[in-house]
Amino acid sequence: MNETLSWKEYLITRAIKVTGYSAIVFVVLIFFFLLREGLPTLAEVPLSTLFSIRWYPIEGYYGILPLLSGSLIVTLGAALIAIPFGIGTAIYIAEIAPRWMREILKPLVELLGGLPSVVLGFLGILVLSPFLRRLLDLPTGLTAFTGSLLLGGIAIPTVVSIAEDALDAVPRSYREAALALGATHWQTIWRVTLPAARSGVLTAVMLGVGRAIGETMTVMMVTGNAPVLATSPGALFSPVRTMTATIAAEMGEVAGGSVHYHVLFFIGLVLFLISLAVNVTASAIVFRTRTRAERILS
C-alpha cells in the first residue's frame, strides 16, 4: 500500500514539475520564434525608417513610433483608471462590505473579467463612442480616451480579484491589534492592512497593466486606427493606433516572408519585451518587499 502511494506521489510530483517547466519552455520558444521572424527587419529596413513617425507599408514606410506612442498613451490612460478603481473596489469588498454583499460582488467582478473583449469593443462602438463624441464635442468618438476607458474596465476585474485576495490574506490579528491601539477603521486599512498586502496589491497592478498592454480587439475597434504620433496635448482625444491592433489588422493580409511580414513580427518582439519588462519589474518589487518584511519581522 505504501509503495503504491509513493509511486503515485512520485508521478504526481513529476507531472507538476513538468507542467511548471513547460511554461518556461513555451515562453522561450515564443521568444525565439519572434527573434527568427522579426530580426530580419533590422537588415531589411534602415533604422531611420523603422524609428520614424510615418507608418504606410504600401509605400515602404515602416515607422513604428506612432504605434509605440499610441500603445503608451492608451495603456497609461487605462492604468490611471484601473488602479484607483480596482484597488478601491478591492478594499471595499475585503474590508468594508458586509458578508452578503461580498458574496455578490466577488463573483460579479470575476464574471466581468470573463467577458470577451470583442463584446466590450462592440458596446464601445455603439454606446460609449457616440456618447463621448456628443459629451466632449469631438469630431469622432473613436479616440485614445475611449480605448483607455474600455481597457481600464477590462483591467479592473484583474486588479480587484488579485488585490482582494491579497487583502483577505492579511491575518485578522493585525487589524485587531491596530483597533486595540485606538486606530480607526480607515487608519487600520491605510496604515496596516494595505502595507501588509503591498506585494499582492503591486502584483495585481502589474498584471492589470499587462492585461491592458496585450489587449487587441477592443483597442482595434474603438481607437480609430490612425497611425499618428501621439505627442500633442490633445492626443488623448484623437484617433491612435496601437501595436497590437496593427498586428491583428494587417497580419492576415501580408505576404509571408515579405518586409512587411518581418516588421509586424518585429513589432510583436517589441511588445513581448515590454510585457517581459513589466513582469520582471513586478517580480523584483514583490521580492524586494517580501525581503524587507522578512528582515523587519526577524
C-alpha positions in Angstrom: 0.0 0.0 0.0 2.8 2.4 0.9 4.7 1.5 -2.3 1.6 2.3 -4.3 1.2 5.7 -2.6 4.9 6.5 -3.0 4.7 5.8 -6.8 1.5 7.9 -7.1 3.2 10.7 -5.2 6.3 10.4 -7.4 4.2 10.6 -10.6 2.2 13.5 -9.4 5.3 15.4 -8.3 6.9 14.8 -11.7 3.8 15.8 -13.5 3.6 19.1 -11.6 7.3 19.8 -12.3 6.9 19.1 -16.0 3.9 21.4 -16.1 5.8 24.2 -14.4 8.9 23.8 -16.6 6.7 23.6 -19.7 5.5 27.2 -19.1 9.2 28.4 -19.2 9.8 26.3 -22.3 6.8 27.7 -24.2 7.8 31.3 -23.4 11.4 30.7 -24.6 10.1 29.1 -27.8 7.8 32.0 -28.5 10.7 34.4 -27.9 13.0 32.6 -30.3 10.2 32.4 -32.9 9.7 36.1 -32.7 13.5 36.6 -32.9 13.7 34.4 -36.0 10.9 36.2 -37.8 11.4 39.7 -36.5 15.2 40.3 -36.6 15.5 40.3 -40.4 13.7 43.7 -40.1 17.0 45.2 -38.9 18.7 44.1 -42.1 15.8 45.0 -44.5 14.6 48.3 -43.1 17.0 51.2 -42.2 16.8 52.3 -38.5 16.0 55.8 -39.7 12.9 54.4 -41.4 12.0 51.9 -38.7 12.0 54.5 -35.9 10.4 57.3 -38.0 6.9 58.8 -37.5 5.2 57.5 -40.6 3.5 54.1 -40.9 2.4 53.4 -44.5 3.7 49.9 -45.6 2.3 50.2 -49.1 4.9 52.8 -49.9 7.6 51.3 -47.8 7.2 53.5 -44.7 7.6 51.3 -41.5 7.9 53.9 -38.8 6.8 52.2 -35.5 7.0 55.3 -33.3 3.3 56.2 -33.9 2.3 52.7 -32.8 4.5 52.8 -29.7 3.1 56.2 -28.7 -0.5 55.0 -29.3 0.1 51.9 -27.2 1.8 54.0 -24.5 -1.0 56.7 -24.2 -3.8 54.1 -24.2 -2.1 51.9 -21.6 -1.2 54.8 -19.3 -4.8 56.1 -19.6 -6.1 52.6 -18.7 -3.7 52.3 -15.8 -4.9 55.7 -14.4 -8.5 54.4 -14.5 -7.9 50.8 -13.4 -5.6 51.3 -10.5 -7.7 53.6 -8.2 -11.0 52.0 -9.1 -9.6 48.4 -8.8 -7.8 48.9 -5.5 -10.7 50.9 -4.1 -13.2 48.2 -5.1 -10.9 45.5 -3.6 -10.7 47.4 -0.3 -14.5 47.8 -0.2 -15.0 44.1 -0.8 -12.4 42.9 1.6 -12.7 45.4 4.4 -16.0 47.3 4.3 -18.7 45.4 2.6 -21.0 43.1 4.7 -20.6 39.4 4.0 -23.8 39.1 1.9 -22.6 42.0 -0.3 -19.2 40.4 -0.7 -20.7 37.1 -1.8 -22.5 39.0 -4.6 -19.7 41.4 -5.7 -16.8 39.0 -5.8 -18.5 36.6 -8.3 -19.8 39.6 -10.3 -16.4 41.1 -10.6 -15.0 37.7 -11.8 -17.8 37.4 -14.3 -17.0 40.8 -15.7 -13.4 39.7 -16.1 -14.6 36.8 -18.3 -16.4 39.0 -20.8 -15.0 38.7 -24.3 -13.1 41.8 -25.3 -14.8 41.9 -28.7 -18.2 42.3 -26.9 -16.8 45.3 -24.9 -15.5 46.7 -28.2 -18.9 46.3 -29.8 -20.5 48.2 -26.9 -17.8 50.8 -27.2 -18.6 51.5 -30.8 -22.4 51.6 -30.3 -22.7 53.2 -26.9 -19.6 54.7 -25.5 -18.1 56.3 -28.6 -21.2 58.3 -29.7 -21.8 59.4 -26.1 -18.3 60.7 -25.7 -18.4 62.4 -29.1 -21.6 64.3 -28.0 -20.4 65.0 -24.4 -16.9 66.3 -25.3 -17.9 67.8 -28.7 -15.3 65.8 -30.6 -15.1 65.2 -34.4 -15.2 61.4 -33.6 -15.6 59.3 -30.6 -13.1 56.7 -31.7 -10.2 58.1 -29.7 -7.4 57.1 -27.4 -9.6 58.2 -24.5 -12.3 55.8 -25.5 -9.8 53.0 -25.7 -8.4 53.9 -22.3 -11.8 53.8 -20.7 -12.6 50.4 -22.1 -9.1 49.0 -21.3 -9.4 50.3 -17.8 -12.7 48.5 -17.5 -11.1 45.3 -18.8 -8.1 45.6 -16.3 -10.2 46.4 -13.3 -11.5 42.9 -12.6 -7.9 41.6 -12.7 -6.8 44.2 -10.2 -9.8 43.7 -8.0 -9.6 39.9 -7.9 -5.9 39.7 -7.0 -5.8 42.7 -4.7 -8.8 41.4 -2.8 -7.2 38.0 -2.3 -4.1 39.7 -1.0 -6.0 41.9 1.4 -8.1 39.0 2.6 -4.9 37.0 3.3 -3.7 39.6 5.9 -4.1 38.0 9.4 -7.0 39.2 11.4 -4.7 39.8 14.3 -3.1 42.7 12.5 -6.5 44.5 12.3 -7.4 43.7 15.9 -4.1 45.0 17.2 -4.5 48.3 15.4 -8.0 48.7 16.6 -6.9 47.9 20.1 -4.3 50.7 20.0 -7.0 53.2 19.1 -6.8 53.3 15.3 -10.0 54.0 13.4 -11.2 51.6 10.7 -9.8 53.7 7.9 -6.5 54.2 9.7 -6.3 50.4 10.1 -6.9 49.9 6.4 -4.5 52.6 5.2 -1.6 52.0 7.7 -1.9 48.3 8.5 -3.8 46.2 6.0 -2.6 47.8 2.8 1.1 47.8 3.8 0.8 44.2 4.9 -0.7 43.3 1.5 1.6 45.5 -0.5 3.3 42.7 -2.5 -0.1 41.3 -3.6 -1.5 44.7 -4.5 1.6 45.5 -6.6 1.2 42.2 -8.4 -2.4 43.0 -9.1 -1.5 46.4 -10.5 1.2 45.0 -12.7 -1.0 42.2 -14.0 -3.7 44.7 -14.8 -1.3 46.8 -16.7 0.0 43.8 -18.5 -3.6 42.9 -19.5 -4.1 46.4 -20.9 -0.8 46.3 -22.9 -1.7 43.0 -24.6 -5.4 43.7 -25.4 -6.2 43.7 -29.1 -9.8 43.6 -30.2 -11.1 46.4 -28.0 -8.5 48.9 -29.0 -8.7 48.0 -32.6 -12.5 48.7 -32.6 -12.6 52.0 -30.7 -9.3 53.9 -31.0 -9.8 54.9 -34.7 -6.7 53.1 -36.0 -4.9 56.2 -37.2 -1.1 55.7 -37.1 -0.3 59.2 -35.9 2.4 60.2 -33.4 0.6 60.9 -30.2 2.7 63.7 -28.7 0.3 66.7 -28.9 -1.6 67.8 -25.7 -4.9 66.7 -27.4 -3.6 63.3 -28.5 -5.7 61.6 -25.8 -8.8 62.8 -27.6 -7.6 61.9 -31.1 -7.6 58.6 -33.0 -4.5 56.5 -32.5 -3.3 53.0 -33.4 -1.6 50.5 -31.0 0.9 47.8 -31.8 -1.5 45.0 -31.0 -4.2 46.5 -33.3 -1.6 46.8 -36.1 -0.6 43.2 -35.9 -4.2 42.0 -35.8 -5.4 44.2 -38.6 -2.5 43.6 -41.1 -1.1 40.1 -40.4 -3.9 38.3 -42.2 -3.3 40.3 -45.5 0.5 40.4 -45.6 2.6 38.1 -47.8 4.7 35.6 -45.9 8.4 36.4 -45.8 8.0 40.0 -47.1 9.4 43.0 -45.4 6.0 44.0 -44.1 5.7 40.5 -42.6 9.0 40.8 -40.8 8.2 44.3 -39.5 5.0 43.0 -37.9 6.9 40.3 -36.2 9.4 42.9 -35.0 6.5 44.9 -33.5 5.5 41.7 -31.8 9.0 41.3 -30.5 9.0 44.8 -29.1 5.6 44.2 -27.4 6.9 40.9 -25.9 9.9 42.7 -24.5 7.7 45.4 -23.0 5.5 42.9 -21.3 8.5 41.0 -20.1 9.9 44.2 -18.6 6.6 44.9 -16.8 6.5 41.4 -15.3 10.2 41.4 -14.3 9.7 44.8 -12.6 6.7 43.5 -10.8 8.6 40.4 -9.6 11.5 42.5 -8.5 9.3 44.9 -6.5 7.4 42.0 -4.9 10.7 40.2 -4.0 12.2 43.3 -2.5 9.1 44.0 -0.5 8.9 40.5 0.9 12.7 40.5 1.7 12.2 43.8 3.6 9.2 42.5 5.5 11.2 39.3 6.5 14.0 41.5 7.8 11.7 43.6 9.8 10.0 40.5 11.3 13.3 38.8 12.1 
